[in-house]
Amino acid sequence: MNRFRRTEQLLGKKRFQSLQLKRVAVVGLGAVGGYVLEGLARAGVEALRIVDFDTVQTSNINRQIIALESTLGRPKVDVLKERLMDINPGCIVQALPIFACEETLEEIFSPRPDLLIDAIDSLNPKTQLLHGAYVRGIPTISSMGAALRTDPTLIRTGDIFDTSNCPLAKHLRKRLRRREVGRGIQCVYSTEKVAFDYTPPEEDATIGETPYSERGRSRNILGSLPTITGIFGLTIANLAIFELTRTPDDDN
C-alpha cells in the first residue's frame, strides 16, 4: 500500500507485515500517549487498544495532539479513534473509556496484547498496570516523568531499574520491588535534574464527564512543553516499532 511504502522500504516486507499484525495496547492518551499513537499509526500498526477515562480539556491544548477547540469536552478515546482511522481506515481500534486499576486490568489485557505502552502519570494506577503486565509476561514500555524537563538531549531509554534523576521512576521502583517486580520493563526517561515546584491543585472547570470521572483526583500542576512530551511519545513509538519487528536473529 502506497500509504506505508516508506515504512516497508525501511523495515523490509517481512518485518513490516509483522508490524501490521501485532496488537498494541496504549494506556493513557495524554501528552505522551497521543504522540505514541501518532507514531504507531503512521508506521502501519493496525491493531490498537486505547485506554483512557478522561475528556479533552482546555488545559490540554498546550501539549496534547488531540486537544483542539473542536474536541473540547469529548472523550479522549473517541477523538483518538477518529484520528487513527483517519490516518489509516484499515486500522482496528478498540477504544476503552475506563480507569486503569486492579479491577479493570483483565479488560485492558484481553485479548492479550503483543506490547503494552504505559503513558499514565498517576503513581498508583501506574504501579498496578505495570505489575499486572509483568506477572502476565506482557512486554512493556513505560513513560517516566516528562514534566518540568526542557533539554531534549537528556532523554534516555533503558530498564526502569537503571534510571537516574527521575523522581517518578524512583517512587515507582520502590512500589514495584514490594510487588516483586524485577527487571525487564523498558522505559523512556530524562536524566535532567528538576526541582519540583508543586502548585496546589486548581479547581478548574471540567468540560464534559465520563463514567469514571469520580475516579480522578485533583493533581498538582507541573509545567510541561509540547516539545519534550512529544519527543517522549515518539521515542516510545520508535522503541515499540523495533520491539514489534524483532526476530530471533536480532539476539545473535
Residue pairs with C-beta under 8 A, 6 or more apart in sequence:
3 44
3 88
4 16
4 43
4 44
7 16
7 19
7 43
7 44
8 16
8 44
11 19
11 241
11 245
15 245
15 247
16 44
16 245
18 244
18 245
19 43
19 44
19 45
19 241
19 244
19 245
20 44
20 45
20 46
21 46
21 47
22 45
22 47
22 114
22 115
22 244
23 47
23 48
23 49
23 111
23 112
23 113
23 114
23 115
24 40
24 45
24 47
24 48
24 49
24 113
24 114
24 115
24 116
24 117
24 240
24 244
25 48
25 49
25 50
25 51
25 108
25 109
25 113
25 115
25 116
25 117
26 33
26 36
26 37
26 40
26 48
26 49
26 50
26 51
26 117
26 119
27 33
27 51
27 52
27 100
27 108
27 116
27 117
27 118
27 119
27 120
27 129
28 51
28 52
28 100
28 118
28 119
28 120
28 121
28 143
29 37
29 50
29 51
29 52
29 54
29 66
29 76
29 77
29 80
29 119
30 52
30 54
30 60
30 64
30 76
30 119
30 120
30 121
31 60
31 63
31 64
31 146
31 224
31 226
31 229
31 230
31 232
31 233
32 119
32 143
32 146
32 229
32 232
32 233
32 236
33 52
33 117
33 119
33 120
33 143
33 233
34 64
34 65
34 66
34 80
34 233
35 65
35 229
35 230
35 232
35 233
35 234
35 237
36 117
36 119
36 233
36 234
36 236
36 237
36 240
37 48
37 50
37 80
37 83
37 84
37 237
38 65
38 83
38 87
38 233
38 234
38 237
39 233
39 234
39 236
39 237
39 238
39 240
39 241
40 48
40 237
40 240
40 241
41 48
41 83
41 84
41 87
41 88
41 91
42 87
43 237
43 241
44 88
45 91
45 240
45 241
45 244
46 88
46 90
46 91
46 92
47 91
47 92
48 84
48 91
48 92
48 93
48 94
49 93
49 94
49 96
49 108
49 113
50 77
50 80
50 81
50 84
50 93
50 94
50 95
50 96
51 77
51 96
51 98
51 100
51 108
52 75
52 76
52 77
52 97
53 97
53 98
53 99
53 210
53 211
53 212
53 213
53 215
53 216
54 75
54 76
54 210
54 216
55 73
55 74
55 75
55 76
55 206
55 207
55 208
55 209
55 210
56 64
56 66
56 67
56 68
56 71
56 72
56 73
56 74
56 75
56 76
56 79
56 207
56 208
57 67
57 72
57 204
57 206
57 207
58 72
58 204
58 207
59 204
60 66
60 67
61 67
61 68
61 69
62 224
62 226
63 224
63 225
63 226
63 229
63 230
65 230
66 76
66 79
66 80
66 83
71 79
72 207
72 208
73 207
73 208
74 208
75 97
75 208
75 210
77 95
77 96
77 97
78 95
78 97
80 93
80 95
81 93
81 95
84 91
84 93
85 91
85 93
96 107
96 108
97 210
97 211
97 212
98 104
98 107
98 108
98 212
99 125
99 212
99 215
99 216
100 108
100 120
100 125
100 128
100 129
101 124
101 125
101 128
101 215
102 128
102 132
105 128
105 129
105 132
108 129
108 132
109 116
109 132
109 133
109 136
109 138
112 136
112 138
113 138
114 139
114 244
115 138
115 139
115 140
115 141
115 240
115 243
115 244
116 129
116 133
116 138
116 139
116 140
116 141
117 140
117 141
117 142
117 143
117 236
117 240
118 126
118 129
118 130
118 133
118 140
118 141
118 142
118 143
119 142
119 143
119 233
119 236
120 126
120 129
121 145
121 147
121 168
122 219
123 168
123 171
123 172
123 175
126 142
126 172
127 172
127 175
127 176
127 179
130 140
130 142
130 172
130 176
130 181
130 185
131 176
131 179
131 181
133 140
133 185
134 140
134 176
134 181
134 182
134 184
134 185
139 186
139 243
140 185
140 186
141 185
141 186
141 187
141 188
141 236
141 239
141 240
141 243
142 160
142 185
142 186
142 187
142 188
143 187
143 188
143 232
143 233
143 236
144 160
144 163
144 166
144 168
144 169
144 172
144 187
144 188
144 189
144 190
145 166
145 167
145 168
145 169
145 189
145 190
145 194
146 190
146 224
146 228
146 229
146 232
147 222
147 223
147 224
147 229
148 194
148 195
148 196
148 222
148 223
148 224
149 155
149 190
149 192
149 194
149 224
149 225
149 228
150 192
150 225
150 228
151 190
151 192
152 227
152 228
152 231
154 190
154 191
154 192
155 188
155 189
155 190
155 228
155 231
155 232
155 235
156 163
156 188
156 189
156 190
156 191
157 186
157 187
157 188
157 189
157 235
157 239
158 186
158 187
158 189
159 183
159 184
159 185
159 186
159 187
160 169
160 172
160 173
160 176
160 183
160 185
160 186
160 187
161 173
161 182
161 183
163 169
163 170
163 173
163 187
163 189
164 191
165 190
165 191
165 192
165 193
165 194
166 189
166 190
166 191
167 194
167 196
169 187
169 189
176 185
186 239
186 243
188 232
188 235
188 236
188 239
190 228
196 222
198 220
198 221
198 222
199 220
199 221
199 222
200 220
201 218
201 219
201 220
201 221
202 218
202 221
203 218
206 213
